Amino acid sequence: NEVGKMAAEKNIDVSIHNEFWCAVNLNEHEKLLELTDPRYVKYCLDTAQVSIMGVDIVDFYDRWHDRVKYMHLKDTNKPSLPDSERFKAGAEYDDKGTRWFYELGAGNVNLTGLYEAMKKHKFKGWATVEADGAPDNLAAMLLSKWYIDKVLSPIYR
């Protein structure tokens, strides 16, 4: 709250961002929001990271939309992983090269539902596309851009 207040005095938003394997996880990430002052501490919704924790991103966004100031958009096919997978050594980047994150639309994160909720709540913040672990970053960005243009943007218009 103190850092957020200092930043707000300079017209800067401070936002919490968590990873699926961090100490602030699953139930605790919402507790952290409850314990912080909404005037000073915002939230960055990372669609894949939060989905891997087992959180429904649409429900989460509906409840916390006033705190979400920006998003990291990415997809995953590993929703609701058990702690034994999320907290093991090498999670996210394993020795076999298994991907945890995918281009938008290539996993099972409910991105269309999120965009419907964003429209409902008139989201006006920033959203960035991430290509964590993609074998070809340019191809990943092009595939995600196509999905945004053809599937997500028409929802929000």
C-alpha positions, 0 to 999 in steps of 0.5 A: 500500500505504501509503495502504491500510494507513492506511485499514485502521487506520481500518477503511476499504477502499481499492479500485483502479478503472480506466477502459478508457482509463487508463494502467493498462490491460488487462494492467497492471491485473492487474499493479497488483493483483499489486504491491499488498498484498491486506490493504490494496488491494482492487479495484472491478470495473467490468463494462463498463470491464473488458469494453471492455478485452477482459477476461472479467469472469467469469474475472477475478472467479474469479481475483480474487474475494478482492480485489473489494470492490465493483462498478460494474454496467453493460453495453456493446456494445463488448467488446474494443475495439482501442487505436485506439478506446479511446485516441482523443480523446473516447472514451466520449463522442463528438461523435455521441452514440454510447453506450458504456454501456447498461442492464443486459441491453442489451449483451453483458457476461456479467452472468449468468455474473458473478452465478453466480461471485458466488454461488459465491464468496459475494460480500457486497460492494457493487454499484452500478448506473451509467447513464453516458451514458444519455439518460434516467437514470430510465428507465435505472435502472428498466430496470436494476432490472427486469433485476436483479429478473427475471434476476440476483437469482434466480441469487444467491438 
